[in-house]
């Protein structure tokens, strides 16, 4: 399904109705066939903020395009940028009704980006007060696969919520619940002054402090490795795991919590402190250093849109230890296997990941 169709299903979008509450009113920005994002139309300040908030987290091009869209929305003499005006369902059982109950207010504007479109995409709603202040972020699962991701993030944030003095800022958990039998995650907004970390190589030491790190545990005795061995996998995945175990079994290693996607687009700074979000792949007891290795891979694979083989080569060139290079391969193929099992079929780059790892030994 296209993001536009998924959003329609989740919010119960229907034709514009002037009698709907301000909260239910949304406008799609961009071409009618492929809108880029939805903005709240109920309150002008919320509309403006949906286009201009968190400028420090956007690249210059996106920041300028969003601001231009916001100006066009505010100045009625300009050619309108809204391709379609819609209203969301707000009756009993609707998502808006649930959010109103969880946030104890019926007045909020809804914005959401409509990028992506692969199996991993799910609506991430940004809510604003009528005055334009960020109110909350909401992740809505709509398939078994996105439910798996939202559930994992909820579990990680729940662990963080019980830490008295966290080593880094993470979104405050407001609600980790279900809507129509699917996980729903509501978190408080990020600090408004959040800016991308200037140092893209910032290490993940604060993440590893979340759970008590373990040392001197061999691969085959670690909970992380046992979890990978417990998942039914295809022969290509099993071969990779067998090879990693052949190379590294019996050697004491260190293990700790990892973020799972420690990349510049998920990490920022606020008032001198690190901020991190998108904990959908987080696990306790992972190999220490895996976050940094996977960041190198992600920066090439998705930051530069390069093939899997080139991203794996970048990991080797970066000088990571042979142990972490191999642990990263095991993570990639086992993650692909887990997502495929949950999804009922392989996700988009499943075969490319398996082929790339097989060719990298």
N, C-alpha and C positions, 0 to 999 in steps of 0.2 A: 504493500500500500504506500501511496505517496504521503509525505508528512502532512499535506493539506487534508487528506482523507482521514488520517489517523486523528488529527486535531478535531475534525468534525465529529468523529465517533466519540472521542473522549469528552468533549464539551457539549455535544448535542447541538451543533451549530445549525441555525435555520435562517430564513429570510429576515431582513431588518424589520424591526417592529418598534415603533416609537413608544409603545406602552411598556416595553421592557425596562427593567431597572438599569441605572448607569453601569452597574457592575457587569451586566450581561453583554454590553455592547463592545464589539471588536471590529477593527478594520484590517483588511489584508493589504500589505504594502508590497508593491512589485507587480509584475505582469499577471493578468488573470489566470494564465495557465500554470504559472510557477511563482507564486508569491514568496518573498524572502522572509517576512516576519509579520506577526500580527501585533497590533497596538490597541490599547484601550481607547475607546471613544467617549466614555462617559464623563471624564473630567479632563480639562485641557492641561492642567499641570501634570497629571499622570501620563497623558499622551506624550508631552514633552520629555518627561523623565525616561519613558520607555525607549526613547531614541538617543538620549544623551547621558544616561547614568553610567557609572563605571568607565569613564574614558581611559583610565590608566590600564584597563585590561584589554583594550582593543588596539589593533595596529592602526597606523595613521590613515590608511585608505578607508578602512571600515568606519573609523571615527568620523571622518569627513562626510562619508555617504550617509551615515545615520543622522548626523547633525543637519545635513541638507534636507533629509526627509522630515525631520522634526520641524524645521523652519517652514517647509511647505505645508505641513499639517496645521501650523499655527496661523499662517497668513492666508486668509481665504481668497485673496486676489490671485494667488499663485495657482497654477494648474494642479489639481489634486493628485496626490500620489497613492491614494487608497483605491485599489482596483475593485474591492467588494466590501460592503458593509453587512455585518451579520450579527446575530444575537445568539447567546448561549442558553441552554436549558438551565433553569434555576429552581425548578420545583423539587419536591421531595425525592430523594434518591439521587439527585444530580451531583456532579462534582462541585459545583458552586455552593450548593446547600451544605455539603460536608465541610468545605473549606471555611464557610461562614461560621459553622459551629466550632471548628478547631481553632480559629483565630478570634472568635468572639466579636466578629464584625461582619456586617453585610455589605459594607462599602469598601470596595477595592477594585482597582483596574487590573486587567490581565494582559500581559505581553508574552510572546513566545517566538523564538526563532524557528524557522522552517527549513533549515539546512539539512544536510545529511540525506537520509532516505534508505540506508542499508538496514539490515536486520537489527543492528544495535541501537538505532535511533529511537528515542522515546521523547514525548513532550516534556520539556522542562519549562514550567510556567514561572514567570517573574511577576510578583504581585506588588502593586503600588497603592499607597493611600491616596485619597482624593487630592491631597496637597502635593503629591508627587514624591513622597519619601518611599524608599524601598521597604516593603513589608515582609516578604518571604519569597523563598524559592520552593517550587513543588515539582517533584519527579513522579510521573504517572506511568506505571507499567501497563502495557496493553497486550503483551504476548508472554508465553512461557519464558522466552529468552530474556526479554527486558525485565520480567519479574525476578529472574535470577540475579540480574545486575543490581536492580534497586534493592533487593533483599540484602545482598552482600554489603552495599553501601550503608544501609540502615544498621546492620550489625556492627560495622566498624565505628559509625558515629555514636552508637549506643555505648561502646567501650570508651570512646573519647569523653562522653558525657559524664563518666564516673571518675575522671581524673581531676584531682583538685587543682593542680597547677600545670596545665598542659604545656609541653615544650614548644608548641606552635599553635596558631589559631586555626580552628576548623569550624565549619558551619555548626551553629548550635542547633541541636535536634529539638524541633517543636512537636512533631508527631511522626511516629513510625507505625502505620496502621494499614488497613485494607480498604479498598473501594471496589465494589463489584468483584470481590474475591481476588483482587490483584494488589500487590504491594503499592503503597502510596507513602512518599516521603516528603515531609514538610520541614524546612530548615529556615532559621533566621537569616537575614541578608548578610552578605559579606560587609566588612568595613567599607564605607563609601570612598575612602582614600586609597583603597587597594590598587597597587600598581605592579605590573609584571616585574619579576625579579630581574634586575639588570645583569646579574651574574647567572647565566643560563646553566652553569655547572654547579650550582649550589647543591651540597650533599644532603642526603636524607637522614642524617643522624637523629634529628628530632622525632622522626617517625619510628625509628628503632627503639626509642625510649618508651613507647606506649606500653608494650608488654615486656615483662622481664626477659632480657636476652638470654639465650642458652649458649654455652660454649662446650667445646670438646665432645660433641655428639657426632658420631659417624653418620654418613648419608643414610644408610639403610635403617637406622634407628630413629631418624627424625620424623616428626609428624607430617612435615611438608612432603617428604618423599613417599611416605606410606599413603598419603592422600592421592598422590599421582598413580601409585600402583593399584589403588583400589578401584579406579575408574576403568570400565571395559573399554579397550582401545583397539583400533585397527592395527594390522601387522606393522605398518610403517612407523606408527607411534611407538609400539612396543620395542621395535628395533632400536630406536633412539634411546629410550629409557634403559634398555639392556646395556647399550654401549656406555652410557654415562655411569651406570652402576659398575660396569667392568673397570672403568678407569679410576673411579673415585671411592669405591666402597672401602670401609675400614679406616678411612682417614678422618680424624677429628675435625669438625667444622663449627663455625659459629652461626647462630640462627636468631632471627628477631622479626618483628612486624615489618612488613613492607607495604608501601602505598599501592603499588601495582601499575601506576601510570604517572610517575614522577617527572613530568615534562613542564616546560615553561608556560604552557597554556593552562596548567592546573595549579600553578604555584605563583604566589605574589608576595609583596611586602606591604605592611601597614604599620606605620609608626615604628619602624625598625624591626618589626617581628615578621616571621614567615607566616604566610597564610596558605593553606592547601585545601583543595576540594576535589570532588569526583573520586570517591573511594570505592568504586564499583568492582575493583579487582583486588582489593586489599586482603591480606591473609596474615595470620600470626605464624611465627616460626619459619619464615623464609630465609634463604641464604643471605647473610649480611653482605651488602654490596650489590644485590640484585637490582635494586631501584636505579642505581647509577648506570649499570650496564644496559638495562632496558631503556633508559632515557636516551642513550647514544643510538640505540636501534630505532626508537620512535622518531627521533629528530631527523634521521635520514629517510625512514620509511614514510612517515606522514608529514613531517615538517618540510621535507624537500620533495616528497612524492616520488621516491625512488623504489626500485624493485626490492623484494625481500633479500635476494642474494647480496645486493649492494649494501643493504643495511646490516646484514650479518658480517660482511667483510669489514664494515666500519667498526663493529664491536671488537674484532680481532686487532685491527690497527690501533685502536684506542689504548691498547696495552693492558687490558683486563687479564686477570689471572686465568690460566687454563681451566681451573675449577669453575669460576664464575661464567666463563664463556660457555662451558658445557651445561652448567645449571640453567643458563638462559635458554639454551636450545631445548632442554627438557621442559622448561616452563612454557615455551611457545607451542610445542606440539601437544602438550597435555592440556593447555588452555584451549587450543583448537578442538581437541577431542571432547572436552567438557561442554564447550559452547555448541558443538554439533549435536551432542547427546541431548542437551536441553532443548535445542531448537528443532530437533527431529530431522535435521539435514545439515550438511556443512554450511558454515557461514562464508561470506564472500571470498576471502583470501585463503581458505583452508588448504587447498591443493598447493598453492604457491608457497605457503609456509612449510608444508611437509617436503616439497621438492627442494626448497632452499636449504633446509636443515640437512637433508640427506646428502646434498652436494657440498656441504661445508666441512666435512670431517678432514 
